[in-house]
Amino acid sequence: MKERKGPVPGRPMAKSKAQLQDDSIMGTNNSSIVSKRSVERLYFPHEAHFFRYFVKKPQRRSPLINRGYWLRMRAIDQVVRQFLEQDSKKQKVVINLGCGYDPLPWQCLERYPGASNGARFVDIDYRDLMLKKRAVVQTTAELNSMLTNIEISDGDVLFRSDQYIQLGCDLRDIGSLGRVLGSVVDIEKCSVLFTAEVSITYMNVEAADTLIQWASKFPEARFCLLEQLIPDGEDHPFSWTMMAHFDKLRTFLGAVRKYPTEEAQRSRFEDLGWPNVSVCNLWRLWSSYAFATPEERIALDRIEPFDEWEEFALFGCHYFLLVADSANSMSNSISLAAVPGTETKTPSGDPANSSSNPADSDPQLDLTFSEYPKSHGFRRFAAAMSTKGQDRARGRIGVFGGMGLTTRTDSWDEYGVDHVEFVAHKPRGSAVTPSSRMCHTITDMGDVSLLVGGRTSPDNASKECWLFHKWLSTWERVDDLPWPLYRHNATSMGNGYVLVSTGRIDSRIISEEYLVWNRRTGWVKCACDGQIPPPSYGAVFISTGLDSSEDRSSPRSGVLAGGMSINSCLEDDVWRWEVNGLFSHSPIINFHRLPDFGGQDLVTRFGANAIYDQGQVYVIGGVIKDRILRSTEELCTFKVNESSVTVEPISLDFTPRPLLIGSTTVAARSSLVVTGGSAVCFSFGTFWNKGNYTIPFPDLAAGQSLGGANPSEVWRLLRTVSAEVLAKSIETPVSPEPVSIVSIPRVQLRSATDFARILEASSPVIIEKANIGPCAIEWTTYYLKEKVGAEREVIVHEASTEHMDFKFKNFAYTTKRFGDFLDQIQDGQKLYLRSLSAEKPSEQPADITQDFPTISADFQLPKELAVVSENTHSSPLRISGPVNMWLHYDVMANVYCQIQGSKRLLLFPPSDVKHLGFEPGFSSSQINVFEELNCPSLADTHPYEAILQPGDILFLPSLWPHTASLISGISIAVNVFFRNLSAGYATGKDVYGNRDLQAYEKGRQDIAKIVKSFDSLPRDVRGFYLQRLADELKDKV
C-alpha cells in the first residue's frame, strides 16, 4: 500500500503566529474567570451568582488570589456603580472592552436595579470567544430571563436585547469597531463608560493608544482602566516574576513597559485627549475609606483567614485603577476623588512613582552576595539566634523555622565567616526542640535566646516559648505565653528581660497587652499609662539606648512605628515608648506620639526588620503604606534626638536584587547579614532570594560604608541543622546506643510542704521563680567590686585547661585581689572561686554572712526552704569563668542558687557510682563526662541534665555525682549545704561538707582488718574466702 502524499483531508490549517497569540490572550480569560468564581462563592454568599454559568469546575483559590481578585472586582464595581447612579439626561452605556466571560451586566442588573434601569451594557471581545459566551447566555435561563427583546445574529452584533449587547470585534480595528458600535448605540445621545480590566494591555501598544484616543472623542465619556504597573523598575522581583509569567504565556504586556508607573499612565491619557485623569494603585485604594469602610475590611477576615499582607501589598502596588473623563461635565463624580494622592500630579521627586537614583548625599554601600547551596537556605518568616562557632570569639548565626520551599520547618540554617564546606547536619540521638512554625520571634540575650510564639496557619498560633542555649546548642521549654501570639515583636531590655509587643492571636483578634518576660518572674503584663497606640501587628518595635546607662533603675525606651491595624490598614504614626519599673512585678509602659516628620513613611512599615546599633535604628525590608518601597529605600536609618527626628535612606547596590519580604536580618559584628526571603507573586509564581547578603555598617557621617565587606568577614551558609530525632544506628550491633539524658524537672514552690516532699523523694529538681533577694539584679561585677572591695585578697583555682582534674591537680591555688580576679574572669581566663572561711579557712566552713557581710543581705533563701536555713552547714560564694568543675559527689544535700550567668550541670543517681571511676575513699572522679558520655564505659549510666539561669535553685540530693560547665561568660552563685540526716556524719572537721559518712569510713577500716587476717593463708585459699565474704556483703546490699 502506497503512502499518501500531500495534505490529509480534514486536518486544520496551521495557525499563524498572530492567531496563536490571540488564542493565548483569550486563554487568560479562563484563569481569571475561575479566580473570580472562587471569590464569588466565598465572599458573596448572599448574592446571585453569575460566574457559575461560565465556570464548569470551580476551584478554591488561595487566600492571596481571592483577596486580590476581590480588590479588582470591587474597584471595577465601584466605578460602574457611581457611573450608573450619577444624574444624567442621556442614556448610560457601559462598554466592556475585552470583556471575556465577565458577567458584569447581570451583576449590575441584580445589585443596582434602579440605577441600571434604562442603561445598556455592551460586551466586546474576540468573535470566537463571544460566540461561546452567547451560547451560555442563550442556554441559561437565569441569564436570558433578565433580558427582554432578545435578537440573535451571525454578523458582528451577535446578541442584542434591550439591556445587553454582544459584539464580536477586533479592538485593533478602530474603523470596524466604530461602525459596529454606532449601529447599536446613538453615541451623541449617550453617556458612555468604557471599562478595560487587564484586557487592552495585551494589545500592541500603538493599537491600545489608538483605542484610548478614539474613545476620548465621544461627547460624554469616561474610561476606567485596570491593569499592571512596574513601579520600581523591571528588575524588582515581583515585576520580574510577573513579566516572565506573561512572556512565557506569550501574552506580552506591551503597555506596562512603555507606561510603567502611575504618573506615566496619567500622562498617557492626558496626551491622548482625556483632560481629567485620576489614577491610584490598588494598594493605596485598599486603605481608602471611600473605597471600603473599616467594618467592610474587618468582615473580610471573618470569611477567610488571611496573613499574606506583604504579598497583597506587592500585588496592589503592581496594579492601578485609572478613571478619565473626556468632558468637565462628568468630572465631579470621579470615583477616585476621595482617595489621597490621586487628584494632583505626583512631583517628579516624589518616591511614589520615581525610580531615579537617590540623592548624591545618600550613603551607598558595597555589599557581598553569597549564593546558597542547592535546595538549602530557602526560608521566609524565620527568626535568628546566636549559635556557637569553632571558637568563642567567632560566633555564628542560626536562622530557625519559617516557611521552606514546600512546608514549614523545624530546622535551622547556620551562617558564619568560616571557610568550610557546606554540610546538611542531621544529629543522632534525641532532643526536645520547638516544632515547625513561622512568624515567631527570637530575641538574643547573650548566652541564651528566647523564642516566642509563632504559627502554623493564621488560626493556629502557638503559646510556646523556648530558650536556646548558645554554648550547648540545646533548647529548653520555658513559660508559655498567656495567649497564642504571632506577628508580634520582641526586644531585649537587658539583664535577661524581654519586652513583647502586641501581635495577632488569630486571624480576627489582635492582642492589646505588652508583656515582659524574665526567668525569675515569667510573663508579666505591663500597665499602660496615658495615651495608648491602637493595637497593631508586624510593626517596627525596638528598644534603644541600652548601652547608654549602667543604672539598672533607669527606664528603658524605644520606638513603635507602623504595623497593621485591626481594620487591615497600615498605621502611619511613630511612637516613643518608655518602660518604668522593669525589675518589679508591675512594669509600666507609656507612649508619646511623635509629630509628623520627613521620611516618616519609610519608618512606618509592616513586616520589616529593625536593628539597633550605636545609636541608630536600622529598618530594612517589609512594605509601606500606599506605594512600593524602592530599592533605594529598602534600608534606612532612624534616630530620635531630643528635638528632632532624622530618617536617612541608604542606597544598596543589590546584585542580584532581592525581595526583602520574610527575610531575616541580623547585626553581626561590623555588618548586617540578610538571610532568606521570598514571596508568592500573586498568580505569577514564587520568587526566592538565591543567597544571603553581607552589608557593612555605614559611616553615616562620611556618607559611605566602612570600607566594604572584608572577605574574611563575609557571611555565608555553612550548614543546615535538622531537628534532632531518634536515629537508627548505622554501626555494628555491638556498638552502644547514645546515652539518653533526662531533663531535670522544673517546679514552683507554694509552701514548705512542697519542699518537704522533694526532700523525701530525694531526686533533683530545679526550683524556679523563687525569691532569692535583690542579688538577682544587683550582683554585677561592678557592684561586687564596689561592695566587697577590689583590693581584698581571695584564693582561686587557676586552671591550665578547661576541665579541672582534682586527682592530677591541673590547676593551682592562687591568691588574687578580688577586683583583678573579676576583671580576668571577664576576659575569659580559666579561673574559679569557691569561697572559704575568711577567718579560719582550714577549720571552719564558708559562711556568706561572715565572709562577705557587705553583700550577704542581698541574698536570701526563699521561706519555703526554711528547713535548709535551719540546718545550714555552709554557704560558699561561687564565681566561675570558662572551666568545668570535676565530677564529684557531696555527702550533704545542698541547694545551688544561680544568681548571674548560666550553667549546665550533669548529675547521676548514686547507683551509677560504680560506672564513674570513683576510687575507694575518694569523692571525686577524673572522668570528663562532658566529653566521654557516649563512650562504651558509660553506656550503663543514667545522666540528668540541669540548665540553670539566673534565679534558678537546683536541689542536689546527697551522694548524686555531678559536674558543672559554664554556659555564659561568668557565673555567680551561692551554694547552701545542709544536714538532711539526723545522725551519721563524720566526726571532726568537714570544711567542704563532702567527708564520707562515719559508717563508711569505719567500714573501710574494718575491711582492711578482715583482709589482713587472711594474709598468712595461701593465695588461692585467701581468694576463695574473701570472694565468699564479698558475695555475702553484696547479698546484704
Secondary structure, 3 states (H helix, E strand, C coil): CCCCCCCCCCCCCCCCHHHHHHHHHHHHHHHHHHHHHHHHHHHCCCCCCCHHHCCCCCCCCCHHHHHHHHHHHHHHHHHHHHHHHCCCCCEEEEEEECCCCCCHHHHHHHHCHHHHCCCEEEEEECHHHHHHHHHHHHHCHHHHCCCCCCEECCCCEEEECCCEEEEECCCCCHHHHHHHHHHHCCHHHEEEEEEEECCHHHCCHHHHHHHHHHHHCCCCEEEEEEEECCCCCCCCHHHHHHHHHHHHCCCCCHHHHHCCCHHHHHHHHHHCCCCEEEEEEHHHHHCCCCCCCHHHHHHHHHHCCCCCHHHHHHHHHCEEEEEEECCHHHHHHCCCCCCCCCCCCCCCCCCCCCCCCCCCCCCEECCEEEECCCCCCCCECCEEEEEEEEECCEEEEEEECCECCCCECCCEEEEECCCCCCEEECCCCCCCCCCCCECCEEEECCCEEEEECCEEECCEECCCEEEEECCCCEEEEECCCCCCCECCCEEEEECCEEEECCCECCCCCECCCCEEEECCCEEEECEEECCCCCCCECCEEEEECHHHCCCCCCCEEEEEECCECCCCCECCCEEEEEEECCCCCCCEEEEEECCCCCCHHHHCEECCEEEEECCEEEEECCEECCCCCCHHHCEEEEEECCCCEEEEEEEECCCCCCCCCCCEEEEECCEEEEECCEEECCCCCEEECCEEEEEECEECCCCEECCCCCHHHCCEEEEEECCCCCCCCCCCCCCCCCCCCEECCEECCCCHHHHHHHHHHCCCEEECCCCCCCHHHHCCHHHHHHHHCCCCEEEEEEECCCECCCCCCCEEEEEEEHHHHHHHHHCCCCEEEECCCCCCCCCCCCEHHHHCHHHHCCCCCCHHHHHHHHCEEEECEEEECCCECCEECCCCEEEEEEEECCEEEEECCHHHHHHCCCCCCCCEECCCHHHHCCCHHHCCCCCEEEEECCCCEEEECCCCCEEEEECCCCEEEEEEEECCCCCCCCCCCCCCCCCCCHHHHHHHHHHHHHHHHCCCCCHHHHHHHHHHHHHHHHHHC
